[in-house]
Amino acid sequence: MDKIRIWNKYIIRILETIAAPYSVLRRIYIQLVLLSIVVYTIALVFVYYQGLDWISAIYAAVNVITTVGLYAPDIYQMPSQEKLFLTVMILFTVGLFASMAQSLISTILNRNTWIDARARWRGKLMKGHIVVIGNTESILSAVKRLEILGKDYVVVTSSKKLYDELKSDKVIFGDPNDENNLLTAGIKNASSAIIAMEDDSQTLLITLKVQKLNPPLIIVTMIKDSSLIDVFKTAGADIVIPFEEFMGRIMASAAISKNFAGIVYPSSDRDYSIGVFEVKKNFKLSELPEGIIPIAILHDGKLDPYFSKETEVKPGEILFVLGNPLKFKDVSKLVE
């Protein structure tokens, strides 16, 4: 595990427990310090008046302030000064415990409403993560995929629906056009950004802001109007995905062949379809139709990308190819 992953996954969580504004420990720092002073003071009294060693005195002090009663000196043999002093300390401790309980309860109850604050605090400290920005449903799919891949991310969205569905300490609820929201998501320390707004003009505006805040950042944008691809490239987007056109190509290819499994999408005017075939009879790769390129063979649960034209594919294996989906029917005839 690299240093950035350790920082994001472990160090930030430790810092959060101790120093975050919504941290339980931070909310009761003062009470804990006062409690330590009280325990020490009462222990000192027992050392002086009861002649106890320090370990026993601390044990006795804890018993007194918690009213457990496992240690109780003979009240008739205690000096009046000791009785009065312990009475004051016990009354003070009761108030101190009440204050701690109130702070703890308040913090615990409010933690459910501080998810956004937690995401902002953590986002500013994260490094090498992915900032996901937008209001479209595709954001949900992107986040789920990042979770599967185990990648660190922070989402910025102004969609209440998306926020409620994604609700976690990785989601900032706010206007993606607001530069402050981008900064609290850690955009300056991020490795890449995914931008998908409802309106292409908003996506373009945010792309420009992100590019300004972190020029080396890898920017992936999703747009509706494919004619704007060059505009987004000029604005700093590294990868521009015209969603409607992309989905249209996928659906068209899928309609042509049931073996269609995906698209390699290098540009707006060209794509390559991926086909997956379950092999039911022996044949050589050299027998594949022209324009169909084998890319891998799955056998014994392992993906093998190393082969030649004379490699023989056997029943039970899975063949992955790249090419025109119109020719996938010919491949089906060959393998079945």
C-alpha positions in Angstrom: 0.0 0.0 0.0 1.5 3.4 -1.1 2.0 6.4 1.2 -0.9 8.3 -0.2 -3.3 5.4 0.4 -2.0 5.1 4.0 -2.5 8.8 4.5 -6.1 8.8 3.1 -7.2 5.6 4.8 -5.5 5.6 8.1 -3.7 8.9 9.1 -6.7 11.1 8.3 -9.0 8.9 10.3 -6.7 9.2 13.3 -6.5 13.0 12.9 -10.3 13.1 12.5 -10.8 11.2 15.8 -8.6 13.7 17.7 -8.8 17.0 15.9 -11.9 17.3 13.7 -14.5 19.9 14.8 -17.1 17.2 15.2 -14.7 14.8 17.1 -16.0 13.4 20.4 -12.6 13.8 22.0 -12.2 17.4 20.8 -15.6 18.2 22.4 -14.6 17.0 25.8 -10.9 18.0 25.9 -11.4 20.5 28.7 -13.5 18.1 30.8 -10.9 15.3 30.4 -8.1 17.6 31.6 -10.1 18.8 34.6 -11.0 15.2 35.4 -7.3 14.2 35.4 -6.6 17.1 37.7 -9.4 16.0 40.1 -8.1 12.4 40.2 -4.6 13.6 40.9 -5.8 16.0 43.6 -7.9 13.4 45.4 -5.1 10.9 45.2 -2.8 13.4 46.7 -5.3 13.8 49.6 -5.3 10.0 50.2 -1.5 9.9 50.1 -1.3 12.7 52.7 -4.1 11.7 55.0 -4.5 8.0 54.6 -0.8 7.2 53.9 -1.6 5.2 50.7 1.0 4.6 48.0 0.3 6.4 44.7 -1.1 3.4 42.8 -3.6 2.7 45.7 -4.3 6.4 46.0 -5.2 6.7 42.3 -7.4 3.6 42.6 -9.1 5.1 45.6 -9.6 8.5 43.9 -11.3 6.8 40.9 -13.6 5.0 43.3 -14.6 8.2 45.0 -15.3 10.3 41.9 -17.3 7.4 40.3 -19.1 6.7 43.6 -18.4 3.0 43.0 -17.5 2.7 46.7 -15.0 -0.2 46.5 -12.7 1.9 48.6 -14.1 3.9 51.5 -11.9 5.0 54.5 -13.4 4.9 58.0 -15.4 8.1 58.2 -14.9 8.4 61.9 -11.2 8.3 61.6 -11.0 10.9 58.7 -9.8 14.4 59.6 -12.5 17.1 59.1 -10.3 18.8 56.5 -10.2 15.6 54.5 -14.0 15.2 54.7 -14.6 18.8 53.6 -12.1 18.6 50.8 -13.5 15.3 49.4 -17.0 16.7 49.6 -16.1 19.7 47.5 -14.3 17.4 45.0 -17.2 15.0 44.7 -19.7 17.9 44.1 -17.3 19.3 41.5 -16.9 15.9 39.8 -20.7 15.4 39.6 -21.0 18.6 37.7 -18.0 17.7 35.5 -19.6 14.3 34.6 -22.9 16.1 33.8 -21.0 18.4 31.5 -19.2 15.5 29.8 -22.4 13.6 29.3 -24.1 16.6 27.8 -21.2 17.1 25.4 -21.1 13.5 24.4 -24.8 13.2 23.8 -24.9 16.4 21.8 -21.9 15.3 19.7 -23.3 11.8 19.0 -26.8 13.2 18.1 -25.3 15.9 15.8 -22.8 13.5 14.1 -25.7 12.4 11.8 -26.1 16.0 10.6 -22.4 16.6 10.2 -21.8 14.2 7.3 -21.2 17.2 5.0 -18.8 18.8 7.5 -16.9 15.5 7.8 -16.5 15.2 4.0 -15.3 18.8 3.8 -12.7 18.3 6.6 -11.4 15.1 5.2 -11.5 16.3 1.6 -9.1 19.2 2.4 -6.6 16.7 3.8 -6.8 14.0 1.2 -4.2 13.5 -1.5 -4.2 11.7 -4.8 -7.9 11.0 -4.7 -10.7 11.5 -7.3 -13.1 14.4 -7.1 -16.5 13.5 -8.6 -18.5 16.6 -9.5 -22.1 16.8 -10.8 -25.8 16.3 -10.5 -26.5 13.5 -13.1 -27.4 9.9 -12.4 -24.1 8.8 -14.0 -22.4 10.1 -10.8 -24.0 7.2 -8.9 -22.6 4.7 -11.3 -19.1 6.3 -11.2 -19.1 6.3 -7.4 -20.2 2.7 -7.2 -17.4 1.7 -9.6 -14.8 3.6 -7.6 -16.0 1.8 -4.5 -15.5 -1.6 -6.2 -12.0 -0.5 -7.4 -11.1 0.7 -3.9 -10.3 4.2 -5.0 -10.5 7.2 -2.7 -12.9 9.9 -3.8 -15.0 12.9 -2.7 -18.3 13.9 -4.4 -19.5 17.5 -4.8 -23.2 17.7 -5.8 -26.1 20.1 -5.3 -28.7 17.4 -6.1 -30.6 16.5 -2.9 -31.6 13.2 -4.5 -28.0 12.2 -5.2 -26.9 13.4 -1.8 -29.5 11.3 -0.1 -28.7 8.2 -2.1 -24.9 8.6 -1.7 -25.1 9.9 1.9 -21.7 9.2 3.4 -18.7 11.1 4.7 -17.4 11.3 1.1 -20.2 13.6 -0.2 -20.2 17.4 0.0 -23.6 19.0 -0.5 -23.1 22.3 -2.3 -23.0 24.1 -5.6 -20.3 22.6 -7.8 -19.8 26.0 -9.4 -18.7 27.4 -6.0 -14.9 27.4 -6.0 -14.9 27.0 -2.2 -16.7 23.7 -2.5 -14.1 22.4 -5.0 -11.3 23.5 -2.7 -12.9 21.7 0.3 -13.2 18.6 -1.8 -9.4 18.7 -2.1 -9.3 19.5 -5.8 -5.7 20.9 -5.5 -4.4 17.6 -4.2 -6.5 15.3 -6.3 -5.2 13.1 -9.1 -8.2 13.4 -11.3 -11.8 14.8 -11.6 -15.0 13.5 -13.1 -17.4 16.2 -14.1 -21.0 15.5 -15.2 -23.6 18.3 -14.9 -27.1 18.4 -16.3 -26.1 21.3 -18.6 -23.1 21.3 -20.8 -22.4 25.0 -20.2 -22.1 24.3 -16.5 -19.8 21.3 -17.1 -17.6 23.6 -19.3 -17.5 26.3 -16.6 -16.5 23.8 -13.9 -13.9 22.2 -16.2 -12.3 25.6 -16.6 -12.3 26.2 -12.8 -10.8 22.8 -12.1 -8.1 23.3 -14.8 -7.2 26.6 -13.2 -7.0 25.2 -9.6 -5.0 22.1 -10.6 -3.5 22.2 -14.1 -1.9 18.7 -13.9 -5.2 17.1 -12.9 -6.7 14.4 -15.3 -10.2 15.7 -16.2 -12.9 13.4 -17.4 -16.1 15.1 -18.6 -19.5 13.8 -19.7 -21.5 15.9 -22.1 -24.7 15.7 -24.1 -23.8 17.6 -27.3 -21.0 15.8 -29.1 -20.2 18.9 -31.2 -18.7 20.4 -28.1 -15.9 17.8 -27.8 -13.2 20.1 -29.2 -14.4 22.9 -27.0 -13.9 20.8 -23.9 -10.6 19.6 -25.1 -9.4 23.2 -25.5 -10.8 24.0 -22.0 -8.5 21.3 -20.5 -10.6 18.1 -20.5 -8.4 15.1 -21.1 -11.3 12.7 -21.9 -14.7 13.9 -23.2 -17.5 11.4 -23.3 -20.6 12.4 -25.3 -23.1 10.4 -23.3 -26.1 10.2 -25.6 -24.0 9.3 -28.7 -21.9 6.8 -26.7 -25.0 5.1 -25.3 -26.6 5.1 -28.8 -23.6 3.3 -30.2 -23.6 0.7 -27.5 -27.3 0.0 -28.0 -26.9 -0.2 -31.7 -24.0 -2.7 -31.4 -25.9 -4.8 -28.8 -28.9 -5.0 -31.2 -26.7 -6.4 -33.9 -25.1 -9.2 -31.8 -25.9 -10.9 -28.5 -22.1 -11.4 -28.1 -21.5 -7.7 -27.8 -19.8 -6.8 -24.5 -18.5 -3.3 -24.8 -16.9 -0.5 -26.8 -13.3 0.8 -27.1 -14.0 4.5 -27.7 -10.9 6.3 -29.0 -12.7 9.2 -30.7 -16.1 10.6 -31.6 -16.0 9.3 -35.2 -14.7 5.8 -34.5 -15.2 3.0 -32.1 -14.4 -0.7 -31.8 -16.8 -3.3 -30.4 -15.7 -6.0 -28.0 -17.3 -9.4 -28.4 -17.3 -12.4 -26.0 -17.8 -15.9 -27.2 -18.2 -19.2 -25.4 -16.3 -21.8 -27.5 -18.0 -25.1 -28.1 -15.7 -26.7 -30.8 -12.1 -26.6 -31.7 -10.8 -24.1 -34.2 -7.7 -22.0 -34.9 -7.5 -18.2 -34.5 -6.4 -18.0 -38.1 -9.9 -19.0 -39.1 -11.5 -15.9 -37.6 -13.2 -13.6 -40.2 -11.1 -10.7 -41.6 -11.3 -7.6 -39.4 -11.9 -9.6 -36.2 -8.9 -9.4 -33.8 -8.5 -11.8 -30.9 -7.5 -10.0 -27.7 -7.6 -12.7 -25.0 -8.6 -16.3 -24.2 -10.1 -17.3 -20.9 -9.3 -20.8 -19.8 -9.0 -22.5 -16.4 -10.2 -19.2 -14.8 -7.1 -17.3 -16.2 -7.0 -14.7 -18.9 -4.4 -15.4 -21.5 -3.4 -12.6 -23.9 -0.4 -14.6 -25.3 -1.1 -16.5 -28.5 -0.4 -16.8 -32.2 -2.5 -17.2 -35.4 -2.0 -21.0 -35.1 -3.3 -21.1 -31.5 -6.1 -23.6 -31.2 -9.1 -22.6 -29.1 -10.8 -25.4 -27.3 -14.3 -26.1 -26.0 -15.1 -24.6 -22.6 -12.8 -21.6 -23.3 -14.0 -18.0 -23.6 -12.7 -15.9 -26.5 -12.6 -12.1 -26.4 -12.4 -10.3 -29.8 -12.3 -6.8 -31.1 -14.0 -5.7 -34.4 -17.1 -4.9 -36.3 -20.2 -6.3 -34.6 -21.7 -7.1 -38.0 -19.1 -9.9 -38.2 -19.9 -11.3 -34.8 -22.4 -13.7 -36.4 -19.7 -15.3 -38.5 -17.6 -15.7 -35.3 -20.6 -17.4 -33.6 -20.9 -19.9 -36.4 -17.2 -20.7 -36.1 -17.2 -21.3 -32.3 -20.5 -23.1 -32.0 
